[in-house]
């Protein structure tokens, strides 16, 4: 595995290292693993669940939004996109072959980037690659992120035919406003015209949200006993984040996240209180004793700025 402190990689950077599109980027850190198919296939075949979920990243975009922090590549060369899809097809095939048995998939999400920036042939080829590598269930939940400005009726019909049932629209109202803030010399038309649509819509959305909130709150009746009962139904899981934040200074945030996540799964699977799962985990019990953990998972101690905000609001009425 190669770690490099750099900006998120471009397409050439990805292929130059191990000829693999398997890359993760974020916070100026890139990871490329030439043996990803072996690692992932081993993890999937070792799972006890009968089915698995699959995420496919298509990084291509026609342009980059100023507010976007995803791994995206502005690319207009269809051959470069074909090359990525071909390598992705090969890696999925290697992963399937390495597993030695059929990997059953019941959920697929295709994100990006703008996956619908691919043309019809590329989209059909992508789904064919998935179906050739995995045993996709007939009722699989398949979703895709799409840019509404890049789609068409014929493309939507194609996606439906390919089994895509859920579309996640990339509507970047605030991104449009940020794009319009870039001031060129003698600011040209186009950018500032975006404000004509974005600004009024922002006020309409805000007004509608406030009106709905007022409608909900005016007739609200408070029942502390019911509120406490609802909170306790999760057996402490509702404050799992508090445990993660308390552990983070001791073992690191990502390790704490994974550790608490595993405890949550054990609590749900075995139907036991969250505190019991936490105490059974040596990496946690050696840092906090039972009383300290009970204090951490007490919802009263994890209200953040809510009490101060409520007091300020009531004071100004």
Secondary structure, 3 states (H helix, E strand, C coil): CEEEECCCCCHHHHHHCCCCCCEEEECCEEEECCCHHHHHHHHHHCCCCCCEEEEEEECEECCCCCCCCCCCEECCCHHHHHHHHHHHHHHHHHHHHHHCCCCEEEEEEEEECCHHHCCHHHHHHHHHHHHHHCEEEEEEEEEEEECHHHCCHHHHHHHHHCCCCEEEECCCHHHHHHHHCCCCCCCCCCHHHHHHHHHHHHHHHHHHHHHHHHHHHHCCCCCHHHHHHHHHCCCCHHHHHHHHHHHHHHHCHHHHHHHHHHHHHHHHHHCCCHHHHHHHCHHHHCCCCHHHHHHHCCHHHCCCCHHHHHHHHHHCC
